[in-house]
């Protein structure tokens, strides 16, 4: 008697860690290790180590209504997808900026469309594309005219677009969300670190060691919550209209809290980010 055995092979799929979205040049990307990206990567758009970068799809160039774009799957387009301009399947369309003027700087929208983009060195001497924060978005409007070495008055292009959308929605609800600190150069971070160590300036507020703060990546913003430090599991911010609006809405625009003791510190981590447990 001959017995026949059937071997059953179970294939286990190990899911990769959940990544969050980033947006560059009107394209939706994913924050991941640079070496794992099959497309092109852009630094300065993601939190974490320097090798965690925004991985974007690649495609042929196209143009629609005078705006330069890229032929990609419609699901990867964060701008406007225009049919009939690209080769391939019907889902491959020309992705261009939504609204604004033709040739608006990469990743910009709303009131920041057309803003001058500059490159500034941040953490690990990585160069980041930033724009000046508009005076109406600053707690101290006059600081808009200062140099970024004298004031944290810039933010990355992607953060600027997301903040503009959030601030516009807050304003429509009667809430004025302002920025007191944005992108921070290493020299500025050295200043805040010294203040924290010596308690001789900046109220001795907590500061990250130079080179480790997400202010040095342009994704961290200090906002006008005006409800002091958080000492316990939850903040004492019931009387802050700004904080309450941010708690209820900021995650819809990709912002969340990351520093438990600082209710004013919010970071852009991509649309779909969860609220912090200590919020």
C-alpha positions as a printed Julia matrix, in Angstrom:
279×3 Matrix{Float64}:
   0.0    0.0     0.0
   1.37   3.29   -1.04
   0.33   6.36    0.96
   0.37   9.75   -0.69
   1.06  12.8     1.44
   0.14  16.25    0.43
   2.38  18.93    1.82
   0.62  22.12    2.73
   2.81  25.18    2.79
   1.65  28.14    4.8
   3.0   31.44    3.63
   3.04  34.06    6.29
   3.15  37.64    5.16
   4.96  39.93    7.52
   3.38  43.32    7.31
   5.69  46.27    7.13
   5.39  48.92    9.82
   2.6   51.35    9.12
   3.95  54.37    7.23
   2.34  57.78    7.05
   1.75  60.01    4.09
   3.8   62.9     2.8
   3.11  65.22   -0.11
   5.72  66.69   -2.48
   5.21  68.25   -5.92
   1.48  67.5    -5.66
   2.25  63.77   -5.34
   1.28  61.55   -2.42
   4.22  59.67   -1.0
   5.08  57.38    1.87
   7.63  57.96    4.61
  10.05  55.04    4.61
  13.72  54.13    4.6
  15.4   55.59    1.54
  16.87  52.23    0.54
  13.38  50.65    0.4
  11.94  53.21   -2.02
  11.4   52.05   -5.6
  10.7   55.6    -6.79
  12.42  58.85   -5.89
  12.99  60.15   -2.38
  12.86  63.65   -0.92
  14.47  64.55    2.41
  12.98  66.9     4.98
   9.37  65.76    4.67
   9.27  63.03    7.31
   9.92  62.65   11.0
  12.56  60.25   12.31
  16.12  59.52   11.24
  17.74  61.16    8.22
  17.27  57.98    6.15
  13.47  58.17    6.6
  12.42  60.09    3.52
   9.36  60.74    1.4
   9.13  58.04   -1.28
   7.31  59.29   -4.37
   6.04  57.57   -7.51
   7.81  58.31  -10.77
   6.3   58.95  -14.19
   6.72  60.79  -17.46
   6.43  64.57  -17.54
   3.22  66.22  -18.71
   1.61  69.66  -18.78
  -1.96  70.88  -18.29
  -3.22  74.47  -18.45
   0.34  75.76  -18.36
   1.21  73.76  -15.24
   3.94  71.15  -15.21
   2.97  67.74  -13.9
   3.77  64.03  -13.81
   1.85  61.07  -15.24
   0.9   58.87  -12.28
  -1.94  56.74  -10.97
  -4.82  59.0    -9.87
  -4.54  57.55   -6.35
  -1.07  59.06   -6.03
  -2.13  62.58   -7.04
  -2.66  65.16   -4.3
  -3.44  67.87   -6.84
  -5.66  67.73   -9.92
  -5.56  64.67  -12.19
  -6.17  65.57  -15.85
  -7.23  62.88  -18.34
  -6.05  62.42  -21.92
  -2.49  63.64  -21.48
  -0.64  60.47  -20.52
   0.11  57.11  -22.15
  -1.04  53.88  -20.54
  -4.16  52.83  -18.66
  -7.11  55.13  -17.95
  -6.03  55.54  -14.33
  -2.74  57.15  -15.37
  -3.37  60.88  -15.53
  -1.42  64.13  -15.53
  -1.1   65.28  -11.91
  -0.74  69.06  -11.57
  -1.22  71.61   -8.8
  -4.79  72.44   -7.8
  -5.5   76.17   -8.07
  -2.72  78.71   -7.61
  -0.58  79.9   -10.45
   1.36  77.85  -12.95
   4.8   77.0   -11.69
   3.97  77.42   -7.99
   6.8   76.04   -5.84
   6.61  72.34   -5.06
   4.17  71.36   -2.36
   2.73  74.85   -1.84
  -0.93  75.78   -1.82
  -3.4   78.35   -0.51
  -1.89  81.61    0.68
   1.62  80.11    0.32
   1.3   79.39   -3.41
   3.92  81.51   -5.15
   5.98  82.07   -1.99
   9.74  82.19   -2.36
  11.31  78.84   -1.48
  14.77  78.73    0.11
  17.04  75.91    1.24
  18.2   75.97    4.85
  20.41  73.47    6.7
  18.71  71.67    9.58
  19.43  68.51   11.55
  22.45  66.55   10.28
  23.13  69.44    7.87
  20.31  68.16    5.64
  19.03  70.92    3.36
  15.31  71.63    3.71
  13.05  73.57    1.33
  11.28  76.21    3.43
   9.14  79.32    3.07
   8.79  82.31    5.36
   5.74  82.07    7.63
   3.22  84.73    6.65
   2.97  87.59    9.15
  -0.73  86.92    9.76
   0.18  83.39   10.83
   2.73  84.52   13.44
   2.08  85.39   17.08
   4.59  88.2    16.54
   3.93  89.45   12.99
   7.03  91.67   12.93
   9.29  88.61   13.18
   8.37  87.74    9.58
  10.98  90.24    8.4
  13.8   88.74   10.47
  16.45  86.32    9.27
  15.82  82.61   10.0
  18.99  82.74   12.1
  17.3   85.29   14.36
  13.77  83.86   14.44
  12.08  80.5    13.85
   9.98  82.08   11.12
  10.03  79.45    8.36
   8.55  75.98    7.78
   8.92  73.33    5.12
   6.78  73.67    2.01
   4.67  70.62    2.87
   4.07  71.79    6.43
   3.17  75.27    5.14
   0.48  73.91    2.82
  -1.05  71.76    5.57
  -0.92  74.57    8.15
  -2.54  77.03    5.74
  -5.45  74.65    5.2
  -5.79  74.11    8.95
  -5.56  77.79    9.87
  -8.13  78.68    7.2
 -10.59  76.11    8.61
  -9.98  77.34   12.16
 -10.55  80.94   11.12
 -13.89  79.98    9.54
 -14.83  78.56   12.96
 -13.83  81.79   14.7
 -10.5   80.48   16.03
  -7.16  82.12   15.26
  -4.3   79.59   15.2
  -0.87  81.27   15.19
   2.74  80.08   15.13
   5.33  81.21   17.65
   8.12  78.92   16.42
   8.65  76.93   13.22
  11.78  75.6    11.5
  14.85  75.97   13.7
  18.46  76.2    12.62
  21.13  74.38   14.64
  22.35  77.73   15.98
  18.86  78.54   17.24
  18.51  75.08   18.77
  21.83  75.58   20.55
  20.38  78.75   22.07
  17.25  76.99   23.35
  19.29  74.04   24.62
  21.52  76.41   26.59
  18.42  78.13   28.02
  17.05  74.77   29.12
  20.36  73.76   30.7
  21.02  77.04   32.5
  17.39  78.14   33.11
  18.62  81.65   32.3
  16.44  82.39   29.25
  13.28  81.29   27.41
  11.76  80.52   30.84
  14.03  77.49   31.0
  11.58  75.58   28.82
  12.35  72.02   27.8
  14.46  71.85   24.63
  15.82  68.94   22.64
  19.54  68.43   22.28
  20.78  70.23   19.13
  20.35  68.03   16.09
  17.5   65.98   17.55
  14.57  68.42   17.59
  11.89  68.04   14.92
  11.93  71.84   14.71
  15.18  71.15   12.85
  13.19  69.27   10.2
  10.54  71.94    9.72
   7.65  69.67   10.72
   7.27  70.95   14.32
   5.31  74.1    15.12
   4.77  75.81   18.47
   1.24  77.2    18.45
  -0.66  79.76   20.54
  -2.49  77.33   22.83
  -1.67  79.6    25.82
  -2.55  77.02   28.48
   0.86  76.41   30.03
   2.78  73.21   30.52
   1.19  69.81   31.02
   2.13  68.19   34.32
  -0.26  65.25   34.37
  -1.85  62.72   32.07
  -4.06  65.37   30.46
  -3.49  69.09   29.75
  -5.22  71.89   31.62
  -6.44  73.51   28.41
 -10.21  73.58   28.83
 -10.15  77.37   28.66
  -8.13  77.56   25.43
 -10.32  77.84   22.35
  -7.24  77.27   20.18
  -6.28  74.06   21.97
  -9.82  72.71   21.94
 -10.13  73.35   18.2
  -6.78  71.69   17.55
  -7.71  68.68   19.68
 -10.9   68.17   17.69
  -9.57  68.98   14.22
  -5.75  69.12   13.85
  -5.38  65.41   13.06
  -7.63  65.89   10.03
  -4.89  68.12    8.59
  -2.01  65.85    9.59
  -0.98  67.53   12.88
  -0.62  65.83   16.25
   1.07  66.41   19.61
   4.35  64.61   20.31
   5.71  66.19   23.51
   3.51  65.46   26.54
   4.67  68.41   28.64
   4.11  70.93   25.81
   0.49  71.46   24.69
   1.78  74.11   22.29
   4.07  71.71   20.35
   2.37  70.16   17.29
   3.97  68.25   14.42
   2.92  67.58   10.85
   2.96  63.79   10.41
   0.6   63.44    7.45
  -3.14  63.23    7.01
  -4.61  60.33    8.96
  -2.29  60.69   11.96
  -3.87  59.76   15.3
  -4.3   62.03   18.31
  -1.67  61.58   21.0
  -2.94  59.56   23.98
  -2.01  62.4    26.33
  -3.94  65.05   24.38
